[in-house]
């Protein structure tokens, strides 16, 4: 499973999220249809930890099988 922030951002954008703003190393994405906001940590080229990656998917309402 690819756990890079770039991969996660592409998944979010495919599900209707768009970039709203950034603060430091965290990017905030918003989905107007589901009215949900998700924060993605982008720390250089470091991968996101598995639990964090899955928690972001859960907040976004994306099933693990869609990865």
N, C-alpha and C positions, 0 to 999 in steps of 0.2 A: 504494500500500500504506500503510495506516494504521499508523504505528509508535509510537503513544502507549502509555504504560504501562497506561492503563486498558483499551485494546483488547487488549493482550497478557494482562492479568490475566483478562479475560473468556474469551479463548481457552483459557487454562490451566484455568479453572474448568469449562468445557465438557468438558474432557478428564480430569476427575476430580481435579484438584489443588484443595487448599484452603489457605487462609491459615494458616500455622503461627505465625509471629512476625515482628517487625520490629526492625531495629537501624539507627538513623539513617534514612537515606533509601533503605534497601534492605529489600524485603519478601521473606520466604522462604515459598515454597509447597511443599507436600508431596503426593505421590500415594501412598497406601498400597498400591494394587494393583501398581504397578510399582516401589515402594519407591525413588522418585527424588525428589530435592530440587532446586528451581530458585530462583535468586536474581534478583529483578526490581528494577532501579534505578528509583526514582521521584524525579526531581529537578524538582518543581514541574510546570509545563506543558510542559517540554522533551521533544521526541521522543527515542526511543532510536535510536542510530546503527544503520545497516543491518546491519553485521557483528555487532554485539552482539545485535540482535533475532533474526537468523537463528541465532546460536549458542545463544540461550536456547531457541528452538524445537527445535533439534537435541538439546539436553540433555533436553528434555521428551519427545522422541520424536514430535513433531508434524511432519507433512509441510508443506512450503511451499505446496502446492496447496490446503490446507485453510484458508488465511487468508481 
